[in-house]
Each structure stands twice: as C-alpha cells, then as structure tokens.
Amino acid sequence: MPILPSEPHRARAMAESFGTDPERYDRARPSYPEAMVRAIVAAAPGPDVVDVGTGTGIAARLFQAAGCRVLGVEVDPRMARWARGRGLDVEVSAFESWDPAGRVFDAVVSGQTWHWVDPVAGAAKAAAVLRPGGRLAAFWNVGRPPSDLADAFAEVYRRAQPDSLMARAFDPAGGSALTDRAIAGIREAGGFGEVERWRFDWERTYTRDQWLDQLPTSGAYALMPPGKADEVLTGIGAAIDAAGGSFTMAYTTLVITAARLTDTTDPRPT
C-alpha cells in the first residue's frame, strides 16, 4: 500500500534509514539558529526538555548549551547510541508509545522529525507530559539554493529517478505541508492553546564536497538504488562545479508551537 504524502509517519523504512551512518549525519546535517533556541527556552516555564527524535543530538546539544536539562527520545538505537556517546541522556522508543514514568517537562521539542510522529497521537502524548504552560515546539529547516542551481539539482533528480521526493526537495509547498499537518494534529489532540507559527531566516555556504557529504543523510536518497544514488552524486557535483564550486543555501527554520493549557486534564488516553 503506498504511503500518502499526508501520512509520512507510516513510511518506516525511510524514517529509520538515518541511523546507517550517524557520524556522517551529525557532521553534515545543518544545525538550527540560536535565536530559535532562545525563543523556545524563553517561552517555556522551565529548563526540562524532551527532544523527540533526538537523532545524534544536533538540536539537543543546542538546548543543553542554552542551560536546559534535555532528555532525548529516539526510535533508532544506532542514533541513540551515538548521542549517548556525546553526553546526552537518550531513551529508545517511538514517542507515541514512550513511557515517561510519571515525569513531566517544560518543553517538548522536535527538530526535523515531527513528521515521522503520528500528528494526533504525538500531540496528545506531548500534552500528557507537559506541565501547565509547557511548550510544544516542532521545527524544520527548509533550504533554498540559488534558483539556477535549484533547477539544475531538480533536473539531476528527475533524470535519475523521476518519482523521487528529492525532485521536489526545494518546493516551498513542502514546508507548508509539514507545518499544516502538525497544526491540524495539535488542534485535533486538544490540550493546547493557540498554535503559533514562527520563522527564522539564516544562511549557510556549502562547498561542493560539503553538500555531497550531506546528500546521503536524506531519507529519500538512502532508499535509492546504488546506481541511481551514484548518478545523483555525480550530477549534483557537476552542477555545483559549474556554479563555481560552492553556493549559499538560504535556510528558513519553520516552528510550530503551542502552550499546554493550564487545565492539566489529559486530552485523551495515551
């Protein structure tokens, strides 16, 4: 049965492909702006944070540096092992079925992973583990290379694998689909106040080698047949060479956030 775009949390093979090379993932994946971290910390009632889908701890380390006590919840034991080796406290579980063992928190955050969580069950679990006034914040990086390079990248993907999600990787509607789905899940779960949209704009310059190092960390790339994956690397590298060997990615970090209502009654069974 095909996985619908509205149900990415059911695409388990893609969702659990990231742990094949956690060292590369941690090294190559983009981080998040400090301004976003400060805004989330300021909006939370205290420093106790659960990082959902913590991965290798890219976001968790930022919240630690901002003075938070962070507990990671990660479904992939390979990623959890890597994060623990960098000093993070991580429990292995899908968030929807995670047992908080009576603990409550000031914030539930999720960087680049909330779309792998069932949007309603995940929001309900977040409401159940947050203190009154606690903050749920899910966030994603959406990148936009220069328009000519975006067109060249898309053409490489279309030639290699026309139905690949990567052929639409720089479609602005992709970010909206993720955030709209998160908002709908929060509203359906109940237990939260008004949902807010925040955005933070920033840039990062990539060399050819840095961008090619990052490409295999995407779920869509990881599921390509080896021959097609090599074709993509060659084509993308040639496009960057033709553009001068480096480029600046314009990133927008999109945040969907809401505060737990002061009524502490859980919105639904978890």
Buried (B, 14 or more C-beta within 10 A) or exposed (E): EEEEEEEBBBBEEBBBBBBBBBEBBBEBBBBBBEEBBEBBBEBBBBBBBBBBBBBBBBBBBBBBEBEBEBBBBBBBEBBBBBBBEEEBBBBBBBBBEBEBEEEBBBBBBBBBBBBBBBBBBBBBBBBBBBBEBBBBBBBBBBBBBEEEBBEBBBEBBBEBBEEBBBBBBBBEEBBEBBBBBBBBBBBEBBBBEEBBEBEBEBEBEBEBEBBBBBBBBBBBBBBBEEEBBEBBBEBBBEBBEEBEEBBEBEBBBBBBBBBBBEEEEBBBEB
